[in-house]
Amino acid sequence: MNASGIPERLGLTSVGLEPFFDEHHRRLAERLEEVAERLMADDRDASGIAAAMGEELGLYPHLVPQACGGAASDWPDDPTRVDVRSLVLIREALGFAHPQADAIFAVQGLGSYPIAVQGNAEQRARWLPDVVTGRRIAAFALTEPEAGSDVASLRCEALPDGDGFRLRGEKTLISNVPIADHYVVFANADPEKGRKGISAFVVQAEAPGLEVEPLGMSIDHPVGSLLLDDCPVGRDSLLGEVGDGFKLAMRTLDTFRISVGAAANGMATAALEDTLDHVTTRRQFGAPLAAQQIVQAYLAEMATELDAGRLMVARAAYAKDRLEGRHSAEVAMAKLVATEGAQRIIDKAVQLHGGRGVLSGTRVEALYRDIRPLRIYEGTTEIQKLIISRALLDAR
């Protein structure tokens, strides 16, 4: 596997990506080749896959800052920094090999990073060691039936109750339901202040007053709703102070958003690999499909879009790790280009497979469903365009 985490057997160049990665990233990429092969042959359910990515495959330490017991990094004493380039390598490999594992891995990060960033020493020691090993699966409970892209409008409330709070409301489209052991739940402890009242709480899955309801999806992805009916939580479950939740949610999404583009690149690579196999072996009109110029044009478009997505993701990840500032516009551009491009690549893959491309059980058919949510979660394509345009206008 090369420095980008893409299997070299594809014959796609990685020229131009090397400067964005360091030697420890190259070692990680080599290890991810074995991880990808093992996951491609793994038929365990969501719980089994989630557990496997802990001590068995050793992936979860990369989701937690080194200062909180995670993988070694350039910031050993900073509890707010994870190595974003490692995240994109891992998610590209997981997107290629096992999209369900990729989704679980991503949410393990979203549901643990807020504890690292905003939690005190006791909270970090209580929750994060088991996250690293995979003995604890995390989830990130932000979205509500009436609050998706407009996070500030969430209605879930945190009502003061003695030394703690009672959570009341509903969360929906929450990944890792029902396999999660805890949820980072965002609720408003002072609704009159709007988003300035939003606060974050760590809630155990078995907490009284918390009911989980799995939701069916068109892909293999554990997701569901949370019903919070006066769910009691102690003040020791509050991350930071009342009102810290909105900024914490945005910081978490901003850190992990770039890795969504990496997962899309991995899925697009899988589709391109299968397509190359198909068009070079499938014969029509007395010759392989690959001999047709229109097919060659499709392949060229697919490879070019994939290369563009990989370059933009690598650049944005490098900026997050090595340069000052948030680089939200670069991250938004990378997510937009990679996810939208992957959708087009996989669509072409289905088209070039013909009728076989829509048969249940084929990889390109599954990828056609797997790729679609990536254009929505952690900021829709439309939200990415707003981020980019605002950055342009603010620079005037």
N, C-alpha and C positions, 0 to 999 in steps of 0.2 A: 504494500500500500504506500502511496506517495505522501508527500507532506500535507496534502489536502484531505487525506482520508479516503480518497477514491481508489478503488481497485485498479491496479496498473494493467490488468489484462484487457481493459477497455481500449488501450492504446491512445487515450486522450492525454494531451500534453498538460503538464502542470507548470510550464514555463511562466514565470512572472509571479507565482505564488510563494516561492521559497523565501524571499526577503521578509514576508510577513510572519514567519514562524521561526522558532528557536530550536536548538538541538533536542530539548526535552519534548517538544511537540512532535518531532520526527520519531522519537522513540515511542511516544504514545500512539502515533499513527500505525507504526509497525505492529504494536500489540492489538490495536483495534481490528486488524485483519483477522486474527484468530477469534476475537470476540464476535465479529460479524458472521464468520463461518459457523460458530457454535449456535448463535441465535437463529440463523436461517434453518437450522435443523431442530430447533426447540419448539415443541408443540404443547408446552404447559399453558395453563390458563393464566389470567392476568395476575393473580396472586403469586403464582409460581414464578412468572417472569419478573415481577416486581422484586421478589426476594432474591432471585438469581443475580440481579444487577448490584447487589450489595457485596457481601464477602466473597461470593463465588466469582464474579467478574470484576469486582473492584472499581465500579464506575461512580458510585455515589460520593466518594471523597472529593471528587472534582466539583461537586455542587456546593461545598461548604468551605469557607475561608480557612486557610491554614491556622490562623489564630484561634479558630473554633474547633480544631481537630480534623480539618480537611486535608486535601492534598497539598504537597509542597508548592510554594508559589514565590513570586518576587516580592510579596508583601507579607512576610511571616507574622508580623505584629498587627496587621490591619484587619479587624473583623468584618470589614465591609467590602473586601475585594476578593473576587474569585477570578480565575484565569479564563477569560472569555474565549481565547483562542482554543483552549482545551475543550471548552463546551461545544464549540462549533465542529471540532474534529469528531467528538463523540456523537453528536446528533446527526452529522452527515453519515457516519457509519451506521447508526441505528436506523435512520430513515431508509438507507439502502437495504438493510438486512431484515428489519422487523419494525414496521411503523407503530405497532401497539407498544412495544418496548420503548420506542422513542417518546411517545406521548406520556407514558408513566414516568420516565426519567425526567422529562421537562417539568412535570408538575411536582415531582419530588423536590426539585430546586425551588420552584415558586412557593412551595409550602414550608420551606426551611430557611431560605435566605432572609425573610423578614425577621426571623428570630436572631440570626447572626447580626443583622444591621441594627435592630432596635432593642433586642433583648438585653437584660442585665446578665451578669456572670452566672447567677443561679439558674436563670431560664435557659441559657445556652448549655450549661452542664446537664440540665434536666432533659432537654429534648434532642440535642444535636448528635451526641454519640451514637444513639440508636438509628438516627437517620443515615449516618455514614455507613453503618454496617448493613442496613436494609432491614433491621429488626423492627423499624418504625417507618411506615409509609405516610407521607404528608400530602396535604391538598391545600388549595388556595381558593377560598370562598369569597369571591368579590361580586360576580354577576348576579343580577336579580331579574325577575320577570319584567320589570319596568326600568331597569338600569343596566345597560350593556356598555356601549361606547361612552355614554354620559354617566361616568362613575359618580359624579357629585350628586346625582339624583337618587342614590340608593335610599331605601326606606327602612331597612332593617335597623332596629333600635337597640341600644344598650341602656337599660333603665337602671339607675343607681339602686342598690339594694344592700343596705348595711355596709359591710366592708368590701362588697363586690358589685356585681351587675347581674341583671337578667336580660338575656338576649331574646328578642322577639322579632320574627319576620321570616322571610323565605329567600333562599339562594337557589339558583338553577344553573344548569349546564356546568356543573362543577366536576371537573375531571378527577379521577381516582376514587369517586364514589362507586361501589361501596368497599373498596379495599383499603381505604385510608385509616390510619390509627389516630390521626389528629387533623384538624382543619385550622388554618389561619383565617378567621372570620372577621370581615370588616363590617362594622355597625356604627351608627351615629349615636354618640353619647350626649350630644347637645344639638338636636335638630334645628334649633333657632339660628345656629351659626352656620348652617349649610355644610359645605365640605370641611370647614374648619372644626366641625364636631366629630368627623369620622375617626374612628379608633380601631385598633387591631387587637384581636384576642386569639389566644391558642385554646382551642376547644377539643377535648378528648372525644373520640368517636362514640364512646359509651356514656357520655354525659346525659343526665336526666333532662328531658325536655327537648332532646335532639333526635329527630327522626330522619332517616335517609330513604330516598325513593329513587331506585335506579331508573334511568331513562334508556330507551332503545335507540340505537344509532345504526346507520347504514355501514358502519365500519366496526372493527374489533377495538373498542375503546371504552374503558369503564367510566361512565359519566352518570350524573344523577342530580337530584335536588336535595336540599336540606330544609327541613321545617324546624324552626326554632320557636318553641312554645314555652316562654318564660324559662329558658335554659339558664341555670345558675352558673356563673363563673366567678372565681375569686379575683381579687385585684392582682394576684400573682400571675394571672393569665393575661393581663394587659401588657402589650408590648409598647414600651416607652410611656408617654403620657396621653391623656385624653386629647384628641385632636391631631395626633401624629399620623393617623392612619392613611389619609389621602396621599401625602407625600411619600409615605412608605410604600404604598401600592404602586405609585408611579415609578419610584426608584427600582422596585423589584422588576416591573415589566420592562423598564428601560434597560436593565442589565441582561435579561434573558431574551429579549425580543430578537436580537440578531441571530440567536441560535435557531429560531424558527426558519429563517432563510436557509440555514445549513441543512436542516432536516429536509426541506424542499429539494435542495440540491441532491441529497442522497436518494430520494424517491425518483427524481428525474434521471439520475444515473442508472438506477435499476431498470427504468422503462427503456432507456436508450440501449442498455446492454441486451435486454430481451429482444428489442427491435432489430439490432444488428444480427443477432443469432437467427431471427426469423427471416429477414430479407435475404440473407445469404444462403439459406437452405430451402426456402419455399420457392418453387418454380411455377411460373405462369408464362404462357405464350412461348414455351420452349426455352426459357432462360430464367435464372434467379431473379427475384423481384429487384434485387440490388442493381441489376443491369439497366433498369428503367431510369431515365433522367429525372422524372418527377419524384421518384423514390429517393434518388441521390440528393435532390434539392431539399426534401424533407429532412434527411439525415444531417445535411449541412446546417439547416436552420436549428435543429435540435441541439447539435453540438455547440453551435455558437451561443445560443441562449444559455446553455448550461455553463459554458466557460465564463460568460458575463456575470452570471449569478455567483459563481464561485469566487471570482475576482472581487466583486463588490462585498461579499460577506467577509472575505479575508481582510480586505482593507478596513472595513468597519470594526472587525474584531481587534485588529492591530491598534486602531485608534483608541478603542475602549481600554486596552491594556497598557499602552505605552505613551499616549499623548494626554495632555491636560484637557479637562472639559468633559461634557457629557456626550457630545457628538451624536445628538439625537437625530439630526437630519441625515447623516451618513448611515446610521442604523436603519432609519425609515426607508431610505433609498434601497438599501440592500435587501430588506425584507420584501419590499414591493417588487423589485426586479426578480428576485429569486423565486418567490411564491407564484407570481403571475407567469413567469417564464416556465416554471415547472408544470403548471397547469396546461400550458400550450404544448410542452414537450410530451407529456403523458397523453394528451388528446391525440397528437400525431401518432404516438405509439399504438393507441387503440385503432386508429384509422388504418395504419399499415398492417396490422394483424388481421384486418378484415373481420369476418364473422367470429373468428376465434378471440378477437379482442373484447367481445362482450359476453363470452362464456364464463359462467361462475367457476371459480377455481383457478383461473389464469392470473398470473401476477399483474399484467397490465390492467385487467379489469378491476382488481383489488386496489391498485394504485390510483386508478381514476376516482375511486371513492375516498381513498386515504388522503389525497392531496387537497381536496376541497376545503376542509376546515382550516387549513393553514393560512388561507387568505382571509380568515375571519378572526381567529383567536389571537390574543395579545396585540390587539389593534388591527382593525379591518384595513383593507387596501385603501379605502376612502380616508380613514384616519391618518394613514401614512402620508397621503397626499397633502392633508392639512398641515402636518408637522413640517413637511418639506417646504411648502409654500410660505408658512409663517417664518421659517428660518430665512428664506430669501427676502421677504419683506422687512424683517427685523434688521437685516444687514444693510438696508438702504439708508 
